[in-house]
């Protein structure tokens, strides 16, 4: 029985196995953005057995570091962001960020539609503000910031989803690619990470809830 299984004493810890409770995260339920497969337009590489977290990270690393980086740290950081955005938009990236539409909205309930439109408009502004902040910090137009088109919001779409897709990449993954602890980093990559780290970690609360 389940109870009997929990009584088994683990030889490593000297403790009974016990149990844990899994439940849905309320923040995920409230989020307006979600990751989904880019099927069928992703490449065969992204569809095969290497299409795992480690496989995706390997492709990400190749996209960022296959070519030399500028020697200037800020310029290298800007180039890393541009390469990241190209990777995100390429068939090598098996995932993409899309708007998540709740069932009442899909069924056309007006109150819910207006609420979601308001949230998407605010989210689009937060993404645009973040992109502009990074452009100013790096002194280059790394992000092509899209205007917040009311018609797009009315259609329950959110501009600047490329920014959200980039922010959905965990800081740990960036660090493992640009400044790994177990092996030498590519020339210029560690310096670029030192510039990018505070920008990618210091997110407004609304964006943090959506992409972390």
Buried (B, 14 or more C-beta within 10 A) or exposed (E): EEEEEEEEEEEEEEEEEEEEEEEEEEEEEEBBBBBEEBEEEBBEBBBEEEBEEEBBBBBBBEBBBEEEBBEBBBBBBBBBBBBBBEBBEBEBBBBBBBBBBBEBBEEEEEEBBEBBBEBBBBBBBBBBBBBEBBBEBBEBBBBEBBEBEEEBBEEBBBBBBBBBBBBBBBBEBBBBBBBBEEEEBBEBBBBBBEBBBEBBEEBEEBBEBBBE
